[in-house]
């Protein structure tokens, strides 16, 4: 809809230029107005101010055209205060001037001011809105959520005879779709003749349905559009690609990609970015990579899209490598980039890289801008804090937490989780107490973190109490994740029978995660009979999960049942189930290095294995004997 406002402003300027030629105004002023229009288009505010000074020196401010042109200049140069000062001091205000200040306010994100100006204009009996006024006011109402006001404006549009104007109708359709007023939107669209349904309206309807996740309707509209011979634009393609992205429909996404190739839209960067996003969300990472590498031009959104693809597919090392390439290409990261890369640092425990990114944010003022621009700064700070907590730097995490101006429940959960996962259960419980004292209501995640902390610290009685009081005292109904934490806690502490009874009697549908936690406890305490029961439950719920086979094999190995271990391995081979090879990441100054089991792809592998063999030899020399009982190399 912002594009509609810009188009309307440009149209007003062209009308003014034509009107000026037909009106007896000084030729010098006509030249100055033309120059102002060029400055507005180029956003050259310095040159515009020079022309403004010339207009003042020549006493041309009494001409309404001067006022309108100056308002447009300052609005397009993102100087709404200067535009309003011109408006306020105007000797008289005609419809052109009102339209310019309303459009300028809305275009600069001051929708409330724009709507209040419209209301003030309506109080002037001699000023009646025209077809250039309504799209801007509808956009303002859209930003402010004024559904009732738009219905009133819609009535005015009908009375004024502007109901056939494609820009106004498109604005109304966009508004109604955003607020799920589907009857009004569809009625507006269908009442237009075929010739009146231009591609802008078709795009509005497709994108509107896509935004409210009514994908079938969006596809129906796209199909009708093609049937009526309307040629899609890049906005059509990005809209329909967003549908296939959200529905993860790779097959139809590829068909649209074929159309993009045939029509030459691959060169349009917005369409290319939409294709990367589509392939990534459809789990076709290789296709997304291939497309990205073949792009002739990349912008910030291109890099953000491909980095996000790798982060969402759990390729955290690839995420950091792409981030490094992005910086090498001279593209400056934004908040979206940072909040995508920081979780990758968290998963890899890449403390040095995470700290570098945090330093980059501080040096470049991104944390300050976060507050100034009213972005959800809590989300960004939570990402930084989560990175420090998962990398084990709890002091840094606490420092970020203490400096936060605002905290949400996720902020408290991150700190509770951080202390709990690193063995500081007392501090985790203290964070929970402080959270409640501050009036922050715990949620489901809060209790997962606190029960997990109790589990790792062996605080069985505290864990029992939290489970018992969750719903009664805090209004949080326990889910399978909470019961799994308690089963794990009881199992670790050796209360296998209690854990088993809880697993059998929980009031929610069970899952393999809970029984795998119990199976791990059986392995820890070498209880083969209960392990057999747990294994059977796991196999029933998740028959193809390799971890279950490994756990039960380790249980058999720990009790000397090596024939059963061999049989389990044979079962895995017969059913084509393979254990995912383990791997580790080591962070050095040169970057993050990945090592897989028996991996020799690293350039320094020969030297590394030589050092490892020497270290193992020294351990044997000091009497160390490896414990191979509990190792099951599948």
Phi, psi and omega in degrees: 000333176301325179295325178296318181296316179299316180298319180294320180296318178297321180296319178300318180296318179296320178298318180298318180301315180295317182296324180296328180289334183267356184247149182280087175235154182303140180297328179297319179295320179301321178293317180297320179296320178297319179294321178298320179298319178295318178297319179297317180296321181271357183056041180264085187288328181295312177297322178299321179294325177298315179295322177302316180297320179296320178299319179294316181297329182264009179056042180266003183287347178286346178275123181303331181298324179297315181299313182298315182296321180290321176299316179297319179302305184292328178295314181289337177269015178058042176238065185297330179295319179293321179298317182292327178295320177298315181298316184297325183265008181294134180296327174212158185232111175263183184298323179301317182294315178299314179300319182296314183288324177294312180297319180296319179295311181295319180296337178260016176081009180261062186295323180296317177297318180299318181291321179294324176296320177299316179297321178295319179299321182294339180280351176268113186298333185272359181244118181244130181302150176237190185292346177272341181283314192297316180303322180293317181292321178297320177298318178299315179297325178298314179295327184267353180071032183269079182294316181298320180296320181292323177298323176293318178296322178301319177297319178297320179300317179296316181293326183278352179080019180262011185289354176258001179284122187296326180292317180294313180298319178298319178297316179296317179298315178302316181297309183298323179292320180299324182257023173059028175272070191292325182298313181296316182297312182294321179297316179301316184291315185289336182282348178280149176284167181303319181292334181276345181274083179280175186296333178298316180292317178302316180297320179300316182291316180299310182291326178297313177297320181297319183294330179261014172066027172263078191289323180299316180296321179298318180292324177298316180297318179298319178297317179294323179299316179292323179297325181275005174076022178278125182284123180297147173254180179298330179289326174298313185293318178293326178294313182287329175294326178296328176296311181291333176292312183288331178269358180056042181264085184293322183301307180288331175298321178294325178297316178296323178299319177299318178296320179300318179297315184294326185265000176080012182282355177299335180284345178279122189293329180291322177292319178299317179297322178295323178293319177301314180298319180297311180298321180295313181293334178273012176066020177259072187295319181300319179294321178296317179298314182299317180295317181299315183295333182268001179290134179283336181218139179228140174244186181302321182292328177297312180295316179300321182295311184289326176295318178296322178302314182288324179294318181289336178268012177067020174268077187288324177295318177298325178300313181291325178295318178294322178298319178295318177297320180299315179294321178296332178278000178082014179267123183279126179296153172243188183299323179298316178301311184300314183287348174272322185280324182302318177299329177295319176299321180298313183293328181267358188053038180276076187298315183297317179294319179297321180291324176300317180295318178298319177298320177300318180299317183291313182299321183269010174069020184290329179288324178289316179302328182303318179283318184299317184273005177059034174282162178289080186295329180303320180298319180293312180295325176299321179296319178296313182297320179297320178299312180297317182297314182286338176274000176088002180267076186290332177296316178295319179299316180295324179296316177298316180300315183294330183272353182295133177287322179230145178229140173251182183297329179296325179300313179294321180298321181297315180292320177298314178299316182299312179294320182294315185289340179258013171091007179260069185297323181298319179290326177297316179293326178293319177299320179297317180296316179297321179301314180293323179295328180281357179083014178275125185279121178297150176240190182299320181295323179305314184284334172297315181294320184286322177292324176295319178298317177298321180297311183289335181263357180073023180273074188295315184295319178297318179297318178300317183294319179298318180296320183291328187261354184309304185283320185291313185266333188239355177072021179252116181282126181299138177250181181299328180296322179291317179296324178296321177298318182289320176300317178298317180298312180295319181295315180300323182280359177092003179273065188293319182295319178295319179297320180295316179295321178295318180298327181282334191246006181299144185276011178237164180295130183282169176213176185290333181298315180299314182288332176290325175297318178293321179298320178296323178293322177298321177296317181301319183259009174056046179256091185294318181301312179291329178296321178299318180295314180297319180298319179298319178296318181295316181297325178293320185277326184215075187293342185255009183274120185294330183299328181293317179296319181296315181299311182292327176296319178293326175298313179299318181296322182291339179255011176079015181267069188289333176295322178293325176298314180297320180294322179295319178297320181295322178299319179296319179294318181295326182264006176060040176258125183240139175284130177294124182302138178289153177211159179227156176240135178238126181264124174237177179298332181282352180132193180263128182250134181255135178229122176261170180297127181056032182278128178236023180276343180292139182303332182257022187298319181300314179295319182296313180293328176296315178295322180295317179297320179295319179295316178298320178299319178295323179295318177298322182296331179267013174091011180281133176239122181300141177271096183266358182299318186263016179256125179236096181276100183284000000 
